[in-house]
């Protein structure tokens, strides 16, 4: 039930069957909430002539259908998806208004009841923002004409190699209103797409463009688009290997409205580029230059100085729209001497309360990421605590240190965190000098809004600190404690008994003190309303046995009792849990219909029996790691017949007989989306395993220590795999040194 309250109208309670005045709902669970009055304000009822003296009084108009469509649209935008669907099923009049709102920003399921093409053909005219679950296969050329009202498109979820210049050009031609285009991971995109976009008559309205990992885009394409779309506010050029400094020079020159620049792992970012960006992009508030080794302390200081000069000039002469500070700063993995007290304080200067004026934009510091920072001292944290308290929502100090006073580093971090209670995402991975039980207690007592926490490799932590976090941070969704070797059952039990009901991801890998007792108790999370882990990582917990999974099996319903599994587990990692056998795993996996990734590396008690059950009952499986297990052709054939979505298969160094040519051929023939295949030390396979017709999507092949594999067989396989990037033939005695060089040339030549 959804409650809508207006200052001008009586309260309406929307039920599945329609709407009623609030007076008729009392005693039936209806509620009138004062804090919902904002809905009426947002809808601006006065614009529709609905005043206190309006002739459209609620005592005469008892249904929503009598309200003007414009007002209904405003009201429906305040509803969640479930409520909106309920409204759409009440009557045709409400459906006509609800459907466009419902489909304006649709959530596409991974397995829609009908094809995506049919969905878009039917409702595409209403869609304003569209993204796809990963991986999605869709014919963009055929659906583009139905998306004429599209404003934002995200193609990052489309399957690899399915989005090229032709597909994007079709969208550009059919969607004249586009303001945001996300082409991340569309590695077939070239400059041709950017040239076509630059020629589009409405390109001046383009505000957001992501080209992350578009490997074939060059400086020429970037120059063309930024000249035409000089109104760009967000640009992402992460991992675009063909870009040079020239491309970002064009960005600095043409994009004076740029607010967000993301250029991770890019050789194009240098001190000179930062200087030009500071001068040419005065509105920049978010800067992400992770892994950009060309950035030094000098460059950051120059960038900060130019921005400060522009700010002073704006204050003095009243210049429009100059950013006063950064809201996001990511310097993870930059040059080791780039992140210092001097550079950080310059980039995040003290807040001057005397500065005033609407021309200066002062966003709050929302995100700060300084992974691997080795040259900062307590001075930086004192400065940030004084000037930016109660602002951060995301902090990354993984593998960072406080260099001046290591003995008090934990206290310094604790003092800083105590004035940042709104942090929702905290990464302290490997920060062994900053994190101890005392700082964990501050986290548990202060960061009550925390959603994701990474304390992996903090080996000095004990159960005392993490139990405090489990009890205090009751909104946690993702917890990573991998490598915290001193943690044991008390920590896991705390997350089960006192922790967040929203917990979905838990990683206690290499916590060897964790036993069957606490892991089994995790099953009780699935008995809570909406509860249950989606990801469970137990790698290296070598004390676990089949008893750890027994409680999961006891809670699971029989396949006949319900079509929906009780446990929505999508990733299960049991690597190194060598006491786990078929006795538990083969009985558990029939209930894991949502499973996408499973790892039972080095579990020698797991055999073909488990693999066949997984293949039969886990239709969404994408990644399977079964190296060092007892798997034969029987298991491989089951994979080839049923695991059509599989993209990663590790099956090297298997115990026993291992697979023959027929088993490998079955996998290659049935798993059309396979990208990585490891069949190292499968001594029975030969060139015949790689024969067959048809092209394959394999990008990485590992055939180490396979004595019967020769150059001839692998050369033929290379021809079948146009996207092949790596072939590992270490220890293949049937291939000479000269042939190894020839094979390397065959693979590298296409790239």
C-alpha positions in Angstrom: 0.0 0.0 0.0 1.3 3.5 -0.9 0.2 6.7 0.9 0.0 10.0 -0.9 -0.8 13.2 1.1 -1.4 16.7 -0.2 -1.9 20.0 1.6 -4.8 20.6 -0.8 -6.3 17.1 -1.1 -7.4 14.4 1.4 -5.0 11.5 1.8 -5.3 8.8 -0.9 -4.4 5.2 -0.1 -3.6 3.2 -3.3 -4.5 -0.5 -3.1 -4.2 -3.1 -5.7 -7.9 -2.6 -6.5 -8.0 1.2 -6.7 -8.0 4.3 -4.5 -10.0 5.5 -1.6 -10.2 8.6 0.6 -8.3 8.3 3.9 -11.4 8.4 6.0 -12.6 5.1 4.5 -9.3 3.4 5.2 -9.0 3.8 9.0 -9.0 0.5 10.8 -7.8 -1.4 7.7 -4.1 -0.7 8.1 -4.3 2.8 6.5 -1.9 5.3 7.8 -1.5 9.1 7.4 2.1 10.1 7.6 3.0 13.8 8.0 6.4 13.2 6.4 4.7 12.3 3.1 3.2 15.8 2.7 6.3 16.6 0.5 4.6 14.6 -2.3 1.9 17.2 -2.6 4.5 19.9 -2.6 6.6 18.2 -5.3 3.5 17.7 -7.5 2.6 21.4 -7.2 -1.2 20.9 -7.0 -1.9 24.6 -7.4 -0.7 24.5 -11.0 -3.8 22.3 -11.8 -6.3 24.6 -10.2 -6.8 22.3 -7.2 -7.2 24.8 -4.3 -9.2 24.7 -1.1 -12.2 26.1 -3.0 -11.8 23.9 -6.0 -14.9 22.4 -7.5 -13.0 19.1 -7.8 -13.5 18.1 -4.1 -12.5 14.7 -2.8 -15.9 14.1 -1.4 -17.3 14.2 -4.9 -14.3 12.6 -6.8 -13.6 9.3 -5.1 -11.1 7.8 -7.6 -7.7 8.7 -9.0 -9.1 8.3 -12.5 -10.9 11.7 -12.2 -7.7 13.6 -11.7 -6.1 15.4 -14.7 -3.5 13.2 -16.5 -0.8 15.8 -15.9 -1.4 15.6 -12.1 -1.6 11.8 -12.2 1.8 11.7 -14.0 3.4 13.8 -11.2 1.8 11.5 -8.5 2.9 8.3 -10.3 6.5 9.5 -10.4 6.5 9.4 -6.6 5.5 5.7 -6.5 7.9 2.7 -6.4 7.8 0.1 -9.2 5.6 -2.4 -7.3 3.0 0.3 -6.5 3.0 1.6 -10.0 2.4 -1.9 -11.4 -0.6 -2.3 -9.0 -2.1 1.0 -10.2 -1.6 0.0 -13.9 -3.8 -3.1 -13.3 -6.8 -1.2 -11.8 -8.5 0.2 -14.9 -7.7 1.3 -18.5 -7.8 5.0 -17.6 -5.1 4.7 -15.0 -3.1 2.3 -17.1 -2.9 4.9 -19.9 -1.1 7.2 -17.6 0.8 4.6 -15.5 2.4 2.7 -18.3 4.5 5.6 -19.7 5.8 6.3 -16.2 6.5 2.6 -15.5 8.5 2.2 -18.7 10.3 5.5 -18.6 13.2 3.9 -16.8 12.6 0.1 -17.0 14.6 -2.5 -15.0 15.3 -5.2 -17.6 15.4 -8.7 -16.0 18.2 -11.1 -16.8 15.6 -13.6 -18.1 12.6 -11.6 -19.4 9.4 -13.5 -20.1 9.6 -12.5 -23.8 12.5 -11.4 -26.0 13.9 -8.0 -25.3 13.2 -7.1 -29.0 9.5 -7.7 -28.4 9.5 -5.7 -25.1 11.1 -2.7 -26.7 8.9 -2.9 -29.8 5.8 -2.8 -27.5 6.9 -0.2 -24.9 10.0 1.5 -26.5 8.2 4.7 -27.3 7.8 5.3 -23.5 11.5 4.5 -22.6 13.6 7.5 -21.6 16.5 5.6 -19.9 17.7 2.1 -20.9 20.4 -0.2 -19.6 20.9 -4.0 -19.9 21.9 -6.8 -17.5 25.2 -8.4 -18.2 25.5 -10.2 -20.6 22.7 -9.2 -23.0 22.3 -10.3 -26.6 20.1 -7.9 -28.5 19.7 -6.7 -32.1 20.1 -2.9 -31.5 19.6 -2.2 -35.2 16.1 -3.7 -35.2 15.0 -2.0 -32.0 16.5 1.4 -32.5 13.4 2.8 -34.4 11.2 2.1 -31.4 13.4 4.2 -29.1 12.6 7.6 -30.5 12.2 9.2 -27.1 15.3 7.8 -25.5 17.4 10.2 -23.5 20.0 7.9 -21.8 21.5 4.6 -23.1 23.9 2.3 -21.3 25.3 -0.4 -23.5 27.9 -1.7 -21.0 25.8 -4.8 -20.2 25.7 -6.0 -23.8 27.6 -9.2 -24.6 31.2 -8.7 -25.8 31.6 -8.0 -29.5 27.9 -7.5 -30.1 28.1 -3.7 -30.2 29.9 -2.1 -33.0 29.8 1.1 -35.1 26.8 0.0 -37.0 24.7 -0.7 -33.9 25.6 2.6 -32.3 25.1 4.6 -35.5 21.6 3.2 -35.8 20.8 4.4 -32.2 22.2 7.8 -32.9 20.1 8.1 -36.1 16.9 7.0 -34.4 17.3 8.7 -31.0 17.6 12.5 -31.6 17.1 13.4 -27.9 20.1 11.5 -26.5 21.9 13.4 -23.7 23.9 10.5 -22.2 25.7 7.6 -24.0 27.6 4.9 -22.1 29.8 2.7 -24.4 32.0 1.1 -21.7 33.4 -2.3 -22.7 32.2 -1.9 -26.3 35.6 -2.8 -27.6 34.6 -2.9 -31.3 33.7 0.8 -31.3 36.0 3.0 -33.5 36.4 6.6 -34.4 33.6 6.1 -37.0 31.0 6.2 -34.2 32.3 9.4 -32.8 32.5 11.0 -36.2 28.9 10.1 -36.8 27.9 11.4 -33.4 29.7 14.7 -34.0 27.7 15.3 -37.2 24.4 14.7 -35.5 22.3 18.0 -35.4 21.5 17.6 -31.7 25.0 16.7 -30.5 25.3 20.0 -28.7 22.8 18.7 -26.2 25.0 15.7 -25.3 26.1 15.9 -21.6 27.5 12.5 -20.7 29.8 10.2 -22.7 31.6 7.0 -21.5 34.3 5.4 -23.7 35.8 3.2 -21.0 37.8 0.3 -22.5 36.9 1.3 -26.1 40.2 0.0 -27.3 40.1 1.3 -30.9 39.1 4.9 -30.2 41.9 7.4 -31.0 42.7 11.1 -30.5 41.0 11.9 -33.8 37.7 10.6 -32.6 37.9 12.4 -29.2 38.9 15.7 -30.9 35.9 15.4 -33.2 33.3 14.8 -30.5 34.5 17.4 -28.0 34.5 20.1 -30.7 30.9 19.3 -31.6 29.6 18.5 -28.1 31.2 21.3 -26.2 28.4 21.1 -23.6 29.8 17.8 -22.3 29.6 17.6 -18.5 30.9 14.0 -17.9 33.6 12.2 -19.9 35.0 8.7 -19.1 38.1 7.6 -21.0 39.3 4.9 -18.7 41.7 2.4 -20.3 41.6 3.7 -23.8 45.1 2.7 -24.9 45.2 4.6 -28.1 44.7 8.0 -26.5 47.6 10.4 -26.0 48.0 13.8 -24.3 46.7 15.4 -27.5 43.1 14.1 -26.9 42.9 15.6 -23.4 44.4 18.8 -24.7 41.3 19.0 -26.9 39.1 18.3 -24.0 40.6 21.1 -21.9 40.3 23.5 -24.8 36.7 22.7 -25.9 34.8 21.4 -22.8 34.5 24.4 -20.6 31.4 23.0 -19.0 33.1 19.7 -17.9 32.1 18.7 -14.4 33.4 15.0 -14.3 36.5 13.6 -15.8 37.3 9.9 -15.4 40.6 8.8 -16.9 41.8 5.8 -14.9 44.9 3.8 -16.1 45.6 6.3 -18.9 49.0 7.3 -20.2 47.4 10.4 -21.6 47.2 12.0 -18.2 50.3 14.1 -17.2 51.2 17.1 -15.2 50.8 19.3 -18.4 47.3 17.9 -19.0 46.2 18.6 -15.5 47.4 22.2 -15.8 45.4 22.7 -19.0 42.3 21.1 -17.4 42.5 23.4 -14.4 42.5 26.4 -16.8 40.1 25.2 -19.4 37.5 23.4 -17.2 36.8 25.7 -14.3 33.6 23.9 -13.3 35.4 20.5 -12.8 34.2 19.0 -9.5 35.1 15.3 -9.9 38.6 14.1 -10.9 39.4 10.4 -11.2 43.0 9.7 -12.3 43.5 6.3 -10.7 46.7 4.4 -11.8 47.9 7.4 -13.9 51.6 7.2 -13.3 52.3 10.4 -15.2 50.8 12.4 -12.4 53.3 13.8 -9.9 53.1 16.1 -6.8 54.2 19.0 -9.0 51.3 18.5 -11.4 48.8 18.3 -8.6 50.1 21.4 -7.0 50.0 23.3 -10.3 46.4 22.1 -10.9 45.4 23.2 -7.4 47.1 26.6 -7.8 45.4 27.4 -11.1 42.0 26.5 -9.7 42.6 28.7 -6.7 43.6 31.6 -8.9 40.5 31.2 -10.9 38.4 31.0 -7.8 40.0 34.3 -6.5 39.3 35.9 -9.8 35.7 34.7 -9.8 35.2 36.1 -6.3 36.7 39.4 -7.2 35.0 40.0 -10.6 31.8 37.9 -10.1 32.6 35.4 -12.9 30.0 32.8 -13.4 30.1 29.1 -12.4 33.6 28.5 -11.0 34.0 25.4 -8.9 35.2 26.2 -5.4 36.2 22.6 -4.4 36.2 19.0 -5.5 33.4 16.6 -4.5 35.3 13.5 -5.8 39.0 12.9 -5.8 40.5 9.6 -6.8 44.3 9.3 -6.8 44.6 5.5 -6.2 47.9 4.1 -7.5 49.4 7.3 -8.9 53.1 7.9 -8.7 54.4 7.0 -5.2 55.4 10.6 -4.4 52.4 12.3 -5.8 50.1 12.0 -2.8 51.6 14.2 0.0 50.3 16.5 2.7 51.2 19.4 0.5 49.4 18.3 -2.6 46.3 17.1 -0.8 45.8 20.2 1.3 46.3 22.3 -1.9 43.7 20.2 -3.7 41.3 20.3 -0.8 41.9 23.8 0.6 40.5 25.1 3.9 36.9 26.3 3.7 36.9 30.1 3.7 33.6 31.2 5.4 34.1 34.8 4.1 33.7 33.7 0.5 30.2 34.2 -0.7 28.3 34.6 -4.0 26.2 32.4 -6.1 28.8 32.2 -8.8 31.0 29.8 -6.7 30.1 26.2 -6.6 31.1 24.5 -3.4 30.0 20.9 -3.4 30.6 18.7 -0.4 33.5 16.3 -0.5 31.7 13.1 -1.1 34.5 10.7 -2.2 38.2 10.5 -1.3 40.4 7.6 -2.5 44.1 7.5 -1.7 45.1 3.8 -2.1 48.8 3.1 -1.7 49.5 6.6 -0.3 52.8 6.3 1.6 53.8 9.9 2.2 50.9 11.5 4.1 51.0 12.3 7.8 48.6 13.1 10.6 48.6 16.7 9.3 46.4 15.7 6.3 43.8 13.9 8.5 43.7 16.8 11.0 43.1 19.2 8.1 40.4 17.1 6.6 38.7 16.6 10.0 38.6 20.3 10.6 37.4 21.5 7.1 35.5 18.5 5.7 33.8 16.9 8.7 30.5 15.1 8.2 30.9 15.1 4.4 32.4 11.9 3.2 30.3 8.9 2.0 33.2 7.0 0.4 36.7 6.6 1.7 39.5 4.3 0.3 42.8 4.1 2.2 43.7 0.6 1.1 47.4 -0.2 1.6 48.0 3.4 2.8 50.2 4.4 5.8 50.7 7.5 8.0 54.4 8.0 7.6 55.3 10.3 10.5 54.0 8.4 13.6 53.4 4.7 12.9 52.7 4.0 16.5 49.7 6.3 16.6 48.5 5.7 13.1 45.4 3.8 14.3 44.5 6.6 16.7 44.8 9.2 13.9 42.5 7.2 11.7 40.0 6.6 14.5 39.9 10.4 15.3 39.2 11.1 11.6 36.5 8.5 11.2 34.7 9.8 14.3 33.9 13.0 12.5 32.7 11.2 9.3 29.5 9.4 10.4 28.0 9.4 6.9 30.5 7.1 5.3 28.7 4.3 3.5 31.7 2.7 1.7 35.0 2.1 3.5 38.0 0.3 2.0 41.0 -0.3 4.4 42.3 -3.4 2.6 45.9 -4.1 3.6 46.2 -1.0 5.8 47.8 -3.0 8.6 49.3 0.1 10.3 46.0 1.9 10.4 43.5 -0.8 11.4 43.3 -2.5 14.8 40.6 -3.5 17.2 40.4 0.0 18.6 39.7 1.6 15.2 37.2 -1.2 14.5 35.3 -0.2 17.6 35.1 3.4 16.3 33.8 2.1 13.0 31.1 0.1 14.8 30.1 2.9 17.1 30.3 5.8 14.5 29.7 4.5 11.0 26.1 3.3 11.5 25.3 4.0 7.8 28.1 1.8 6.5 27.1 -0.5 3.6 30.3 -1.9 2.2 33.5 -2.7 4.3 36.8 -4.1 3.1 39.2 -5.1 5.9 41.0 -7.8 3.9 44.6 -8.6 4.8 44.4 -6.8 8.1 46.0 -9.7 9.9 46.2 -8.1 13.4 42.4 -7.9 13.8 40.7 -10.2 16.3 37.1 -11.1 16.9 36.8 -8.3 19.5 37.0 -5.6 16.9 34.9 -7.2 14.1 32.1 -8.2 16.5 31.7 -4.6 17.4 31.3 -3.8 13.7 28.8 -6.5 13.2 26.6 -5.2 16.1 26.9 -1.5 15.3 26.8 -1.4 11.5 23.4 -2.8 10.9 23.1 -1.7 7.3 26.1 -3.6 6.0 25.6 -5.3 2.6 29.1 -6.3 1.6 31.8 -7.4 4.1 35.3 -8.6 3.0 37.5 -10.1 5.8 39.7 -12.2 3.6 43.2 -12.9 5.1 42.3 -11.7 8.6 43.8 -14.9 9.9 43.0 -14.2 13.6 39.3 -14.1 13.1 37.1 -17.1 14.0 33.6 -18.3 14.6 32.7 -15.4 16.9 32.9 -12.9 14.0 30.7 -15.0 11.7 28.1 -15.7 14.5 28.0 -12.0 15.2 27.0 -11.2 11.6 24.4 -13.9 11.8 22.9 -13.1 15.2 23.4 -9.3 15.6 24.4 -8.1 12.1 22.6 -6.6 9.2 19.6 -8.3 7.7 20.6 -6.8 4.4 24.0 -8.7 4.3 24.4 -10.1 0.8 28.2 -10.5 0.4 30.5 -12.2 2.9 34.2 -13.1 2.3 36.0 -14.9 5.1 38.6 -16.5 2.8 41.8 -17.7 4.5 40.2 -17.3 8.0 41.4 -20.7 8.9 39.9 -20.5 12.4 36.4 -20.5 11.0 34.7 -23.9 11.4 31.6 -25.8 10.4 29.6 -24.4 13.4 29.6 -20.7 12.3 29.4 -21.3 8.6 26.4 -23.6 9.1 24.7 -20.8 11.0 24.8 -18.6 7.9 22.0 -20.7 6.6 19.6 -19.0 9.1 20.0 -15.7 7.2 17.7 -17.2 4.5 14.9 -17.5 7.1 14.7 -13.7 7.6 12.3 -11.7 5.4 14.2 -10.8 2.2 17.4 -12.1 3.8 20.1 -14.4 2.5 23.6 -14.1 1.0 24.2 -13.7 -2.7 28.0 -14.2 -2.4 29.8 -16.5 0.0 33.6 -16.9 -0.2 35.2 -19.5 2.0 38.4 -20.1 0.1 41.2 -21.5 2.3 39.0 -22.3 5.3 40.5 -25.8 5.3 38.8 -26.8 8.6 35.4 -26.9 6.9 33.8 -30.2 6.1 30.5 -31.4 4.6 28.8 -30.6 7.9 29.2 -26.9 7.1 26.8 -27.2 4.1 24.4 -29.6 5.9 22.4 -26.8 7.5 22.0 -25.1 4.1 20.6 -28.4 2.7 18.2 -28.8 5.6 16.8 -25.3 5.1 16.4 -25.7 1.3 13.0 -26.8 0.0 12.6 -29.7 -2.2 12.6 -28.8 -5.9 8.9 -29.9 -6.1 7.7 -27.7 -3.3 8.4 -24.3 -4.9 9.6 -23.1 -8.3 11.8 -20.4 -6.6 14.8 -21.5 -4.6 15.1 -20.4 -1.0 18.7 -19.5 -1.4 19.4 -16.8 -4.0 23.2 -17.6 -3.9 24.9 -16.5 -7.1 28.6 -17.0 -6.1 30.0 -19.8 -3.9 33.8 -20.2 -3.4 35.1 -23.3 -1.6 38.6 -23.2 -3.0 41.0 -25.1 -0.8 38.2 -26.6 1.4 39.6 -30.0 0.7 37.3 -31.8 3.1 34.2 -30.9 1.0 32.9 -33.8 -1.1 30.0 -34.9 -3.3 28.1 -35.9 -0.2 27.2 -32.2 0.5 27.9 -30.3 -2.7 25.9 -32.6 -4.9 22.9 -32.3 -2.6 23.1 -28.5 -2.1 23.5 -27.4 -5.7 20.0 -28.5 -6.9 18.7 -25.7 -4.7 21.0 -23.0 -6.2 19.1 -22.1 -9.3 20.6 -18.6 -9.3 24.2 -19.8 -9.1 26.4 -18.0 -11.6 29.9 -18.8 -10.3 31.2 -21.8 -8.2 34.8 -22.6 -7.2 35.8 -25.9 -5.6 39.4 -25.9 -6.6 41.5 -28.7 -4.9 38.4 -30.4 -3.5 39.4 -33.9 -4.5 36.3 -35.4 -3.0 34.2 -33.6 -5.7 33.7 -35.7 -8.8 31.5 -35.9 -12.0 28.5 -36.5 -9.8 28.5 -32.8 -8.5 29.4 -31.4 -11.9 26.4 -33.1 -13.6 24.1 -31.8 -10.9 25.4 -28.3 -11.4 25.0 -28.5 -15.1 21.4 -29.7 -14.7 20.2 -27.3 -12.0 22.2 -24.1 -12.5 21.1 -22.7 -15.9 22.8 -19.3 -15.2 26.3 -20.7 -14.6 29.0 -18.5 -16.1 32.1 -19.4 -14.2 33.3 -22.9 -13.0 36.6 -23.6 -11.3 37.2 -27.4 -10.8 41.0 -27.7 -11.1 42.6 -30.5 -9.1 39.3 -32.4 -8.7 38.4 -35.9 -10.0 36.6 -34.9 -13.2 36.4 -37.1 -16.4 34.7 -36.9 -19.8 31.3 -37.5 -18.1 31.5 -34.2 -16.3 32.8 -32.3 -19.3 30.1 -33.7 -21.6 27.4 -32.5 -19.1 29.0 -29.0 -19.1 29.0 -28.9 -22.9 25.3 -30.1 -23.1 23.8 -27.8 -20.5 26.1 -24.8 -19.6 25.5 -22.6 -22.6 26.2 -19.4 -20.7 29.6 -20.5 -19.4 32.4 -18.1 -20.1 35.2 -19.2 -17.7 36.3 -22.8 -17.1 39.3 -23.8 -15.0 39.9 -27.5 -15.3 43.6 -27.9 -15.1 45.7 -30.5 -13.2 42.8 -32.8 -12.6 43.1 -35.9 -10.5 42.6 -39.4 -12.0 42.2 -40.0 -15.7 41.0 -36.5 -16.6 39.2 -35.7 -19.9 39.9 -37.0 -23.4 39.5 -35.3 -26.7 35.7 -36.0 -26.8 35.2 -34.2 -23.4 37.0 -31.0 -24.5 35.3 -31.0 -27.9 32.0 -31.2 -26.2 32.7 -28.1 -24.1 34.0 -26.1 -27.1 31.0 -27.2 -29.1 28.3 -26.5 -26.5 29.7 -23.4 -24.6 29.5 -20.8 -27.3 30.2 -17.9 -24.9 33.4 -19.5 -23.5 36.2 -16.9 -23.1 38.7 -18.6 -20.9 39.6 -22.3 -20.9 42.3 -23.9 -18.7 42.9 -27.6 -19.4 46.5 -27.7 -18.2 48.1 -31.2 -17.7 45.3 -33.1 -19.3 47.7 -35.7 -20.7 45.1 -37.6 -22.8 44.1 -34.7 -25.1 45.7 -34.1 -28.5 45.1 -31.9 -31.5 41.8 -33.6 -32.1 40.3 -31.8 -29.1 40.6 -28.5 -30.9 39.2 -29.6 -34.3 35.7 -28.8 -35.5 33.9 -26.1 -37.5 32.6 -22.7 -36.6 34.2 -19.7 -34.9 34.7 -19.5 -31.2 34.8 -16.6 -28.7 37.8 -18.0 -26.7 40.2 -15.2 -25.6 42.6 -17.2 -23.3 43.7 -20.8 -23.7 45.9 -22.6 -21.2 47.3 -26.0 -22.2 50.3 -26.2 -20.0 52.0 -29.6 -19.7 49.9 -31.3 -22.4 52.5 -33.5 -24.2 50.3 -34.6 -27.1 49.3 -31.1 -28.2 51.3 -29.9 -31.3 51.7 -26.7 -33.2 49.4 -27.9 -36.0 46.5 -28.4 -33.7 46.9 -25.0 -31.9 47.5 -23.1 -35.2 44.1 -24.4 -36.4 42.5 -23.4 -33.1 43.9 -19.9 -33.4 42.2 -19.5 -36.8 38.8 -20.4 -35.1 39.2 -17.8 -32.4 39.5 -14.3 -33.9 39.5 -12.8 -30.4 42.3 -15.0 -29.0 44.7 -12.9 -26.9 46.8 -15.5 -25.1 47.9 -19.1 -25.4 49.9 -20.6 -22.5 51.9 -23.6 -23.8 54.4 -23.9 -21.0 55.7 -27.4 -20.7 54.2 -28.7 -23.9 57.1 -30.9 -25.0 55.5 -31.6 -28.4 56.0 -28.0 -29.5 59.5 -26.7 -30.4 60.9 -23.4 -29.4 60.7 -22.2 -33.0 57.0 -23.3 -33.2 56.3 -21.5 -29.9 57.6 -18.3 -31.4 55.5 -18.8 -34.5 52.4 -19.4 -32.4 53.0 -16.3 -30.5 53.3 -14.3 -33.7 50.0 -15.8 -34.9 48.2 -14.6 -31.8 49.9 -11.2 -31.4 49.8 -10.4 -35.1 46.0 -9.7 -35.0 46.4 -7.2 -32.1 
